[in-house]
Amino acid sequence: MFALLNRNIKAVILDITGVLKDSGPHGGTPIKGSIEALNRLHSSGLHVRFCTNETTVTRHTLVIHLRSLGFTIDEEKVFPPIPAMCTILKDRNLRPHLLVHPDALPDFKDIDQSNTNCVVIGDATHQFTYENINRAFQCLMNFEKPILFSLGKGKYYQEEGELILDVGPFMKALEYATGVTAEIVGKPSLAFFNTVLNDIGISAHEAVMVGDDIVNDVGGAQACGLAGVLVRTGKYRKPDENHPDVKPDAIFDNLEKFVDCLLQDKK
Amino acid sequence: MFALLNRNIKAVILDITGVLKDSGPHGGTPIKGSIEALNRLHSSGLHVRFCTNETTVTRHTLVIHLRSLGFTIDEEKVFPPIPAMCTILKDRNLRPHLLVHPDALPDFKDIDQSNTNCVVIGDATHQFTYENINRAFQCLMNFEKPILFSLGKGKYYQEEGELILDVGPFMKALEYATGVTAEIVGKPSLAFFNTVLNDIGISAHEAVMVGDDIVNDVGGAQACGLAGVLVRTGKYRKPDENHPDVKPDAIFDNLEKFVDCLLQDKK
């Protein structure tokens, strides 16, 4: 058992980009100390899961890449939005018009995309063309009961030193144009965090989420009952420490410092 | 004096696209009956002004085109957002990063665009690329005091039978990403309608606005004290007649029917 903030922590749930690695060309580079920190978590007996809003690659490609960087990580312990999205589409008999990154398309290969009756948007990056955004809008306006899913609602992330728009702003554009409220799949949705907790088989108060996104990682986890820890890496910016709505349970300089603190409190 | 809805109307303010003409290739085509209806308004002794959120051409080009279609129209009676925007930029010593339609750029020719300290977005159509939206976002994030102007906040318009996104959704995307609230220049802003009323020299209750946009034309005018008339042309859609927030003072099939009704009530 590990004590953190007066909780008995049994599981650590980690965001990937901005916590394990920075984003950047060719999938990014490890954040200093994070490979060793993850190995120490694996050796500690704690449950470890990876909860990411990454939608620009397939889960398989993401894991292969993380391994090539030196991270010890199993594919079935990685929870991105697309597999959760596919389950929802099948359960509700929905056939999506996709506005997603081309490299993520293989994860939708089992989904019927004929005669569409909903729109799914992810971090489509350069596929967010004027033409493609208009097409998604026109689909929604033509559906009898328009349904819009957004794979996360992040505002922006950092890449090669620049802030880049994430899916959230494009979701807001479509919401405003159509009057439809998007259903979020991924962080910070309650259902998404619960999928991870159910996989481990623990209660929310026994888990801590570590992320660089004050709203979607920290605030989202807290709203579900997990502890929420902010790290000063990735897209972290100083004003996040005084966010009007979200107050992290703790803030660490990076994953390594968090693991130092967590494991030294071992009872 | 003309009576409409128990008001003594001295001025008619007309939206252009969707009221006088449809949008479409090569600038669109006249809506049936609108050329003659406008001529009858001119002959009636009523003040006539044109209040448009058009930002994809210069004012001069717009007027030349309307004349070529057969409309009787003077340039100084046309009020688009860009001249109003330029006045604001000069008054407040602001230097814009522009995300606007290339054909509208000549109307900004007297504006200093070096060392930018605000962002101005208009209906940039195909210039709403992923790269350009990101650049506007990065500008705002880099300003010490970010200021965003939006030339209108329309959701969409109709072109060649298809609904096309207007500037509003892209404004919402930037607002969400940056946390900045845009200042609207153009309909439905109070200042914009007041500029037109001041030019005529009348009070709001002596004017009627005629438009196809339930929110920006009708609702905007009503919020400023004008009568707001909806026409069933342009981007009008049946649900507009039961809009949750805006109830038009009157609804007519088109401009011709409105003018018929207005002029037959001459006292």
Interface residues (C-beta under 8 A of the other chain):
Chain A: T125 H126 Q127 F128 T129 Y130 I133 N134 F137 Q138 M141 K155 Y156 E162 L163 I164 L165 G168 P169 F170 K172 A173 L174 E175 Y176 A177
Chain B: T125 H126 Q127 F128 T129 Y130 I133 N134 F137 Q138 M141 K155 Y156 E162 L163 I164 L165 G168 P169 F170 K172 A173 L174 E175 Y176 A177
